[in-house]
Amino acid sequence: MKVAIVGVSGAVGQEFLRVLDERNFPIDDLILFGSSRSAGREYTFRGKQYVVKELKHNDDFKNIDIAFVSAGGGTSIDFAETITKYGTVMIDNSSAFRMDNDIPLVVPEVNPEDALNRPKGIIANPNCTTIQMVVALKVIENISHIKRVHVATYQASSGAGASAMAELKKQFEQLINGEEPTIEKFAYQLAYNLIPQVDVFTDNGYTKEELKMYNETRKIMHSDIEVSATCVRVPVMRAHSEVTWVETERPVSVEEAREAFSKAEGIVLQDNPGEKDYPMPLFVADKDPVYVGRIRKDLSNPNGLTFWTVSDQIKKGAALNAVQIAEYLVKTGNLNSITTR
């Protein structure tokens, strides 16, 4: 198994190294790619040193089985043909291909079989907020079809990359020392603040991040589900939180939901509010699953259910989901088959 990581120096690229090692993913040879700035850096993987190569339009991807790509949408578009022309499966973490009809958008707990139909040799990794939401939604969908979702997200600084995490830490230090905070990655100071904007606004008043949750959810779940999202950046280092209201075709009891969540793949049920036991980003950072708690009936809707989820944005929201896709391809023996619809 020959594996490449494109964009290895970024937060998600570094997470790829950790997740591949943690899960003992079968790798005989590892090739690391980065920009001209990153080329020449060395990283250790399973006790061996690897030097980052500059990503170029050449034959470097010949004989590579899987390429995990997290270098931004522009790079993904520019290098997609170079990466896939010899049969490499490109698992892309950017938003560049997510809504392309010929490119599957996959969350392994929800729609793993979609990864087998990849006529362009590319599989898209969904947006981090969408991933954790649909893992939970799938559980309810299996009980009763979900007609409508309202969701509010509380997104950690990690969603904007390693430099954003560093800026948040620096802001706290500067403010404690009575200094003016550095503001570069976000529109405003994030420390001691909430910013009701993730990504840019569109003409309908929603941000691109919020529209991703609408469009991606429908594609992943093959559903007519309606989704209305409000995305908020919060002063947390890692792990996104979401409060989700679902309306189902028939009433779903709290007991039904708890039972289903407790047995679901990729989910940890943490729902004992009487003991102040519920998921929080402080304790979910660096963990694999989506944590679910605060399950209750929606007082405003007889067919409504409300719950709270927390999941590590860099892990399940990015690197882990991509590696799980690759694991599914290996398990099903479909790594080298590019099928058409």
C-alpha positions in Angstrom: 0.0 0.0 0.0 1.5 3.3 -1.2 -0.1 6.3 0.5 0.4 10.1 -0.1 -0.5 13.0 2.1 -0.9 16.3 0.2 -0.7 19.3 2.5 1.0 17.4 5.3 2.3 20.5 7.1 -1.2 21.9 7.9 -3.3 21.0 10.9 -5.3 18.3 9.1 -2.2 17.0 7.3 -0.5 16.5 10.7 -3.7 14.8 12.0 -3.5 12.4 9.0 -0.1 11.2 10.3 -1.5 10.6 13.8 -4.7 8.9 12.7 -3.0 6.6 10.2 -0.6 5.5 12.9 -3.3 5.2 15.6 -5.5 3.0 13.4 -2.5 0.9 12.1 -3.5 1.7 8.5 -1.6 -0.6 6.2 1.2 1.5 4.6 4.3 0.1 2.9 5.4 3.5 1.5 4.5 7.0 2.5 5.0 10.1 0.3 4.5 13.5 1.7 3.7 16.6 -0.4 3.5 20.3 0.3 4.0 23.7 -1.1 7.4 25.1 -2.0 7.5 26.6 1.5 7.0 23.2 3.1 9.3 21.2 0.8 12.3 19.8 2.6 10.7 19.6 6.0 11.0 16.3 7.8 8.3 14.4 9.7 8.5 11.2 11.6 6.0 8.4 11.0 6.3 5.0 12.7 9.9 5.7 13.6 11.0 6.6 10.1 11.9 10.1 8.8 10.1 11.4 5.6 11.0 14.5 3.7 8.3 16.6 2.2 8.3 16.9 -1.6 7.1 19.9 -3.5 3.8 19.2 -5.2 4.2 19.5 -8.9 2.6 18.5 -12.2 4.6 15.4 -12.9 4.5 11.6 -12.5 5.0 11.5 -8.7 1.6 9.9 -8.1 2.3 6.9 -10.4 1.8 3.7 -8.3 0.3 5.6 -5.4 -2.9 3.9 -4.2 -4.5 6.6 -2.0 -3.8 10.3 -1.7 -5.2 12.2 1.3 -5.5 15.8 0.1 -5.9 18.8 2.4 -4.3 21.7 0.8 -7.2 24.0 -0.1 -9.8 24.0 -2.8 -7.6 25.8 -5.4 -4.8 23.2 -5.1 -7.3 20.3 -5.2 -8.8 21.6 -8.4 -5.5 22.4 -10.0 -3.9 19.0 -9.1 -6.8 16.6 -9.3 -5.9 15.3 -12.8 -2.2 15.0 -11.9 -3.1 13.0 -8.7 -5.7 10.7 -10.3 -4.4 10.1 -13.9 -2.6 6.8 -13.0 -5.5 5.5 -10.9 -4.7 7.0 -7.5 -7.8 7.4 -5.3 -8.0 11.0 -4.2 -9.8 11.6 -0.9 -10.2 15.4 -0.9 -10.8 17.4 2.3 -11.6 20.7 0.6 -15.1 21.9 -0.6 -14.0 21.9 -4.2 -15.8 18.7 -5.4 -18.4 18.1 -2.7 -21.4 19.0 -4.9 -20.1 17.5 -8.1 -22.6 14.8 -9.3 -19.8 12.5 -10.4 -17.9 12.7 -7.1 -19.3 10.9 -4.0 -19.5 12.7 -0.7 -19.0 10.2 2.0 -19.4 9.7 5.8 -18.7 6.0 6.4 -21.3 5.6 9.2 -24.0 7.0 6.8 -23.3 6.2 3.1 -20.1 4.2 2.7 -21.2 2.4 -0.4 -21.2 5.7 -2.3 -17.4 5.6 -2.2 -17.5 2.7 -4.7 -18.9 4.9 -7.5 -16.2 7.4 -8.3 -15.9 7.9 -12.0 -13.4 10.7 -11.6 -11.3 8.8 -9.1 -12.1 11.4 -6.4 -14.0 11.0 -3.1 -15.0 14.2 -1.3 -14.7 14.5 2.5 -17.7 16.6 3.8 -17.6 19.8 5.8 -16.7 19.1 9.5 -20.0 20.4 10.8 -22.0 18.3 8.4 -20.0 15.2 9.3 -20.9 15.2 13.0 -24.5 16.2 12.3 -25.2 13.4 9.8 -23.6 10.7 11.9 -26.3 11.6 14.5 -29.1 12.3 12.0 -28.7 8.8 10.5 -29.6 7.2 13.8 -32.9 9.1 13.9 -33.5 8.6 10.2 -33.4 4.9 10.8 -36.3 5.2 13.2 -38.4 7.7 11.3 -37.7 9.9 8.2 -36.5 13.4 9.1 -38.4 16.1 7.4 -36.7 19.2 8.8 -33.6 20.2 10.8 -32.6 23.4 12.6 -29.1 23.4 13.8 -26.8 26.0 15.6 -23.1 25.3 15.6 -20.5 26.4 18.1 -17.3 26.0 16.1 -13.8 25.9 17.5 -10.8 27.9 16.2 -9.4 24.6 14.8 -11.9 25.0 11.9 -9.8 27.8 10.6 -6.5 25.9 10.8 -3.4 25.7 12.9 -2.6 29.4 12.6 -6.1 30.3 13.9 -5.6 28.0 17.0 -2.3 29.7 17.6 -3.9 33.2 17.2 -6.6 32.4 19.8 -4.0 31.2 22.3 -1.9 34.4 21.6 -5.0 36.6 22.1 -5.6 35.2 25.5 -2.0 35.8 26.5 -2.0 39.3 25.1 -5.2 40.3 26.8 -4.0 38.9 30.2 -0.8 41.0 29.8 -2.8 44.1 29.0 -1.8 44.1 25.3 -3.8 44.7 22.2 -4.8 41.3 20.7 -3.6 40.2 17.3 -6.5 39.9 14.9 -5.6 38.3 11.5 -7.5 35.0 11.1 -11.0 36.2 12.1 -13.0 39.3 11.5 -12.9 40.2 15.2 -11.1 39.2 18.4 -12.2 35.6 19.2 -10.9 35.4 22.8 -13.7 36.2 25.3 -16.1 36.6 22.3 -18.5 34.8 19.9 -18.5 35.6 16.2 -21.8 34.7 14.4 -20.0 34.2 11.1 -18.2 31.2 9.7 -17.1 31.7 6.0 -18.5 34.5 3.9 -22.1 35.7 3.6 -24.2 35.0 0.5 -27.1 36.9 -1.0 -29.7 35.1 1.1 -28.1 36.1 4.4 -26.7 32.6 5.1 -22.9 32.0 5.1 -21.3 29.5 2.8 -20.7 27.3 5.8 -24.4 27.3 6.6 -25.4 26.4 3.0 -22.8 23.6 3.0 -24.8 22.0 5.9 -28.0 22.2 3.8 -26.6 20.9 0.5 -24.2 18.3 1.8 -26.7 16.8 4.2 -29.2 16.2 1.4 -26.5 14.6 -0.8 -25.0 12.4 1.8 -28.4 11.1 3.1 -30.0 10.9 -0.3 -32.9 12.8 1.2 -35.3 15.7 0.8 -34.5 16.8 4.3 -34.6 20.6 4.9 -31.8 22.1 6.9 -31.5 25.6 8.4 -28.2 26.3 10.1 -26.6 29.2 12.0 -22.9 28.8 12.5 -21.0 30.6 15.2 -17.2 30.7 15.9 -16.4 30.3 19.6 -13.2 30.7 21.7 -12.5 26.9 21.9 -9.3 25.3 20.6 -10.6 22.0 19.3 -14.0 20.2 18.9 -17.2 21.6 17.4 -20.5 21.6 19.3 -24.0 21.6 17.7 -27.5 21.8 19.0 -29.9 20.1 16.6 -33.7 20.2 16.4 -35.2 17.5 14.2 -38.8 17.1 12.9 -39.6 13.5 12.0 -42.6 12.0 10.1 -43.8 10.3 13.3 -43.0 11.2 16.9 -39.8 9.6 18.2 -39.6 9.2 22.0 -36.6 10.2 24.0 -36.3 6.5 25.1 -36.2 5.3 21.4 -33.6 7.9 20.5 -31.4 7.0 23.5 -31.6 3.3 22.8 -30.6 3.9 19.1 -27.8 6.3 19.9 -26.4 3.9 22.5 -26.0 1.2 19.8 -24.9 3.4 16.9 -21.6 3.1 15.1 -19.2 6.0 15.8 -21.4 7.5 18.6 -20.9 7.7 22.3 -24.1 8.4 24.3 -23.4 10.8 27.2 -26.8 11.8 28.4 -27.2 12.0 32.1 -28.1 15.7 32.7 -29.2 15.1 36.3 -25.6 14.3 37.1 -24.3 17.1 34.9 -23.0 14.5 32.5 -23.1 15.7 28.9 -20.5 16.2 26.1 -18.2 19.2 26.2 -15.4 20.2 23.8 -12.9 20.3 26.6 -13.2 16.6 27.1 -14.0 15.5 23.5 -10.9 17.0 21.9 -8.6 14.3 20.4 -11.4 11.7 20.6 -12.7 9.7 17.6 -16.5 9.5 18.1 -19.4 11.9 17.9 -20.7 12.4 21.4 -24.5 12.9 21.9 -26.3 14.2 24.9 -29.1 16.5 26.1 -31.7 14.4 24.3 -35.2 15.8 24.9 -38.6 16.3 23.2 -39.1 19.6 21.4 -41.8 21.4 23.4 -42.9 23.3 20.3 -43.4 20.4 18.0 -45.0 17.0 18.8 -42.8 15.4 16.1 -39.7 17.2 17.3 -36.6 16.0 19.1 -33.6 18.0 20.3 -30.1 16.9 21.1 -26.6 18.1 21.5 -23.5 16.8 19.8 -19.7 17.4 20.2 -16.9 16.1 18.0 -13.3 16.9 17.3 -13.3 19.0 14.2 -9.7 18.0 13.0 -10.2 14.3 13.8 -13.7 13.0 12.9 -14.5 16.3 11.1 -11.6 15.8 8.7 -8.7 13.3 9.0 -10.4 10.4 10.7 -13.4 10.5 8.3 -11.1 10.4 5.3 -9.1 7.5 6.7 -12.3 5.6 7.5 -13.3 6.0 3.8 -9.9 4.5 2.8 -10.4 1.7 5.3 -13.8 0.9 3.8 -12.2 0.7 0.3 -9.5 -1.6 1.6 -12.0 -3.8 3.5 -14.3 -4.2 0.5 -11.5 -4.8 -2.0 -12.5 -1.8 -4.1 -9.5 0.4 -3.7 -8.4 0.1 -7.4 -11.8 -0.1 -9.0 -13.2 3.1 -10.5 -16.8 2.4 -11.2 -19.5 4.4 -13.0 -23.1 5.0 -12.1 
